[in-house]
Amino acid sequence: MLWTAFIWGFLGSFHCIGMCGPIALALAGKDKNKYLVNKLLYNSGRTLTYSLLGGLVGLLGFSLAMAGIQQWLSILTGGVLLMMAFSYRKSETWASNSFLSAALAKLKSRLGRTIKPGGTRAFALSGILNGFLPCGMVYMALMASLGLQGPIQGMAYMFFFGLGTFPVMILLMISGNAFSAGLRLRVNRLLPYFALVVGTLFIIRGMGWGIPYLSPSLSFPASQATELLDGNITHCE
C-alpha cells in the first residue's frame, strides 16, 4: 500500500499549493542564496509532522485491531475514503470553523512569526508547523494510515506521502510559475478518482479473500501483537 501513499502525496500536492504555496513562496523569498538544503529542510519538516501523526493514528488502528475488529476496520477505512473522495474540501472547512479554529489561528500566527526572520531554522520549523494545517489530502492519507492498523505502518505510509509532495513543492519554491492554473485544475480532477481506487483497495483488503498482498486472509491472535508492532505482519506490506 505504500506506493499509493507516494502517488497520493504527489497528486495531492497540486491541491495543497493553494494553502502551502503562499507559505513556501514566502520562505523562498527569504532564501537569498537559493540554497536547496533550506527547501529540503522545509519539506522534511512537513514530512516529519505527517509521519508522527501517521504513527499516532496507526497506534489507534492497532488498538482497534486488538479489540477484534481488524477486518471491519479495513472495510470502514475504505468506505470513509470513498465518501471523502468528492468532499475532502469540506473537511478543511470543518476544521477551520470548528472548535479547532482558535488553535489554528494561533498556529498560523506562530507560523508567520517563524517565517519572518528567515534562515535555516525558519525553514525547518515552518515545515514542522505547516504539517498541522488543515488539508483534506492529509486527512485522507491519515485515514489510510488508520486502516493499516499499526504505528510503524502508519508512520511509513505518511512518510511516503510526504516524500510524494517533495517534487511539486520544491519546484514551486524554485519557480513560483512552475505550475499553471490549468495543470493544477486537471490534476485536481484526478484526485477523487484516485481516492476511489485506494478506498476500494482497503475494502477488498478487508474482505480477506486470501489473495496475497491484495486481500490476504485476516487473522489477529493476541500472539501476533508483538509482530505487528515490529512491522512484520505481511498484510501491511
C-alpha positions as CSV (number, residue, x, y, z in Angstrom):
1,M,0.0,0.0,0.0
2,L,3.0,2.3,0.4
3,W,3.0,3.0,-3.4
4,T,-0.4,4.6,-3.0
5,A,1.0,7.0,-0.3
6,F,3.7,8.3,-2.6
7,I,1.3,8.8,-5.6
8,W,-1.3,10.4,-3.2
9,G,1.3,12.8,-1.9
10,F,2.4,13.8,-5.5
11,L,-1.1,14.3,-6.8
12,G,-2.3,15.9,-3.6
13,S,0.5,18.5,-3.6
14,F,-1.2,20.2,-6.6
15,H,-4.2,20.7,-4.4
16,C,-2.1,21.8,-1.4
17,I,-0.4,24.5,-3.5
18,G,-3.4,26.6,-2.6
19,M,-2.6,26.6,1.2
20,C,1.0,25.6,1.4
21,G,2.0,27.5,-1.7
22,P,2.0,31.0,-0.2
23,I,4.0,29.8,2.8
24,A,6.5,28.1,0.6
25,L,6.9,31.1,-1.6
26,A,7.2,33.4,1.4
27,L,10.1,31.3,2.7
28,A,11.7,31.0,-0.8
29,G,11.7,34.8,-1.0
30,K,13.8,34.9,2.1
31,D,16.3,32.3,0.8
32,K,18.6,34.9,-0.7
33,N,21.3,32.3,-1.6
34,K,18.7,29.9,-3.0
35,Y,20.1,27.0,-1.1
36,L,18.5,23.7,-2.0
37,V,19.2,22.5,1.6
38,N,16.7,25.0,3.0
39,K,14.0,23.9,0.7
40,L,14.7,20.3,1.7
41,L,14.6,21.2,5.4
42,Y,11.1,22.8,4.9
43,N,9.7,19.8,3.2
44,S,11.4,17.4,5.5
45,G,9.8,19.3,8.4
46,R,6.3,18.7,6.9
47,T,7.1,15.1,6.3
48,L,8.3,14.7,9.9
49,T,4.9,16.0,11.2
50,Y,3.0,13.8,8.8
51,S,5.0,10.8,9.9
52,L,4.4,11.4,13.6
53,L,0.7,11.9,13.0
54,G,0.6,8.7,11.0
55,G,2.3,6.8,13.8
56,L,-0.3,8.1,16.3
57,V,-3.2,7.2,14.0
58,G,-1.6,3.8,13.3
59,L,-1.4,3.2,17.0
60,L,-5.1,3.9,17.3
61,G,-5.7,1.5,14.4
62,F,-3.6,-1.1,16.2
63,S,-5.6,-0.7,19.4
64,L,-8.9,-1.2,17.5
65,A,-7.5,-4.2,15.7
66,M,-6.6,-5.7,19.1
67,A,-10.2,-5.3,20.1
68,G,-11.1,-7.8,17.3
69,I,-12.4,-5.5,14.6
70,Q,-9.4,-5.8,12.3
71,Q,-11.4,-6.8,9.2
72,W,-14.2,-4.3,9.7
73,L,-11.7,-1.5,10.4
74,S,-10.2,-2.0,6.9
75,I,-13.6,-2.1,5.3
76,L,-14.7,1.0,7.3
77,T,-11.5,2.8,6.2
78,G,-12.2,2.1,2.6
79,G,-15.8,3.3,3.0
80,V,-14.8,6.6,4.6
81,L,-12.3,7.2,1.8
82,L,-15.0,6.6,-0.8
83,M,-17.2,9.1,1.0
84,M,-14.4,11.7,1.2
85,A,-13.3,11.3,-2.4
86,F,-15.5,14.1,-3.7
87,S,-15.9,16.0,-0.5
88,Y,-12.5,16.3,1.0
89,R,-12.6,20.1,0.8
90,K,-15.4,20.0,3.4
91,S,-13.1,18.5,5.9
92,E,-10.8,21.5,5.6
93,T,-13.7,23.9,6.0
94,W,-14.9,22.0,9.1
95,A,-11.5,22.1,10.7
96,S,-11.2,25.8,10.1
97,N,-14.7,26.6,11.5
98,S,-14.8,24.0,14.3
99,F,-13.6,24.1,17.9
100,L,-10.1,23.9,16.4
101,S,-10.4,27.3,14.9
102,A,-8.8,29.1,17.8
103,A,-5.9,26.6,17.8
104,L,-5.4,27.0,14.1
105,A,-5.4,30.8,14.4
106,K,-2.6,30.6,17.0
107,L,-0.8,28.1,14.7
108,K,-1.0,30.5,11.7
109,S,0.2,33.3,13.9
110,R,3.1,31.3,15.1
111,L,3.9,30.2,11.6
112,G,4.0,33.9,10.5
113,R,6.4,34.8,13.2
114,T,8.6,31.8,12.4
115,I,8.8,32.7,8.7
116,K,9.7,36.4,9.3
117,P,13.3,36.2,10.3
118,G,14.2,33.7,7.5
119,G,17.2,31.4,7.8
120,T,17.7,27.7,8.2
121,R,15.8,27.5,11.5
122,A,12.8,29.2,9.9
123,F,12.6,26.7,7.1
124,A,12.8,23.7,9.4
125,L,10.3,25.0,12.0
126,S,7.9,26.3,9.4
127,G,7.8,22.9,7.7
128,I,7.0,21.2,11.0
129,L,4.2,23.7,11.8
130,N,2.9,23.6,8.3
131,G,2.2,19.9,8.7
132,F,-0.6,20.7,11.2
133,L,-2.6,23.0,8.9
134,P,-6.0,21.7,7.6
135,C,-5.6,19.7,4.4
136,G,-8.2,17.2,3.0
137,M,-5.4,15.3,1.3
138,V,-3.6,14.8,4.6
139,Y,-6.8,13.7,6.4
140,M,-7.5,11.0,3.8
141,A,-3.9,9.8,3.9
142,L,-4.2,9.6,7.7
143,M,-7.4,7.6,7.3
144,A,-5.5,5.2,5.2
145,S,-2.8,5.0,8.0
146,L,-5.6,4.1,10.4
147,G,-6.6,1.2,8.2
148,L,-3.1,-0.2,8.2
149,Q,-3.6,-0.9,11.9
150,G,0.0,-0.4,13.2
151,P,2.1,2.6,14.4
152,I,5.1,1.7,12.2
153,Q,2.9,1.1,9.2
154,G,1.0,4.3,9.7
155,M,4.3,6.3,10.1
156,A,5.7,4.7,7.0
157,Y,2.6,5.5,5.0
158,M,2.7,9.2,6.0
159,F,6.4,9.3,5.4
160,F,6.0,8.2,1.8
161,F,3.0,10.6,1.5
162,G,5.3,13.4,2.5
163,L,8.0,12.3,0.1
164,G,5.5,12.4,-2.7
165,T,4.9,16.1,-2.1
166,F,8.7,16.9,-2.5
167,P,8.9,17.3,-6.3
168,V,6.0,19.8,-6.6
169,M,6.7,21.8,-3.5
170,I,10.5,22.2,-4.2
171,L,9.8,23.2,-7.8
172,L,7.3,25.7,-6.6
173,M,9.9,27.2,-4.2
174,I,12.4,27.4,-7.0
175,S,10.0,28.9,-9.5
176,G,6.6,30.3,-8.4
177,N,5.4,29.9,-12.0
178,A,6.3,26.3,-12.4
179,F,2.7,25.1,-12.4
180,S,-0.1,26.7,-14.4
181,A,-3.6,27.0,-13.1
182,G,-4.8,24.7,-15.9
183,L,-2.4,22.0,-14.9
184,R,-3.4,22.2,-11.3
185,L,-7.1,22.0,-12.3
186,R,-6.5,18.9,-14.4
187,V,-4.6,17.1,-11.6
188,N,-7.1,18.1,-9.0
189,R,-9.8,16.5,-11.1
190,L,-7.9,13.2,-10.9
191,L,-7.7,13.2,-7.1
192,P,-11.3,12.0,-6.3
193,Y,-10.8,9.0,-8.7
194,F,-7.5,8.1,-7.1
195,A,-9.2,8.2,-3.7
196,L,-11.9,5.9,-5.0
197,V,-9.1,3.4,-6.1
198,V,-7.4,3.5,-2.7
199,G,-10.8,3.2,-0.8
200,T,-11.7,0.2,-3.0
201,L,-8.3,-1.4,-2.2
202,F,-8.9,-1.1,1.5
203,I,-12.4,-2.7,1.2
204,I,-11.0,-5.6,-0.9
205,R,-8.2,-6.0,1.6
206,G,-10.7,-6.1,4.4
207,M,-12.7,-8.9,2.8
208,G,-9.9,-11.4,3.5
209,W,-10.3,-13.4,0.3
210,G,-6.9,-15.0,0.7
211,I,-5.3,-13.2,-2.3
212,P,-1.6,-12.4,-1.4
213,Y,-0.9,-8.7,-0.9
214,L,-4.3,-7.6,-2.3
215,S,-6.7,-9.4,0.0
216,P,-4.8,-11.7,2.4
217,S,-6.6,-13.8,5.0
218,L,-7.0,-11.7,8.1
219,S,-6.3,-13.3,11.5
220,F,-5.2,-11.4,14.5
221,P,-4.5,-13.7,17.5
222,A,-3.0,-11.9,20.5
223,S,0.3,-13.7,20.0
224,Q,0.8,-11.6,16.8
225,A,0.7,-8.3,18.7
226,T,4.5,-8.0,19.1
227,E,5.0,-8.9,15.4
228,L,2.6,-6.1,14.3
229,L,4.5,-3.6,16.4
230,D,7.7,-4.7,14.7
231,G,6.1,-4.1,11.3
232,N,6.3,-7.8,10.3
233,I,2.6,-8.5,9.6
234,T,2.7,-9.4,5.9
235,H,-0.7,-7.9,5.0
236,C,0.5,-4.5,5.9
237,E,3.2,-4.5,3.2
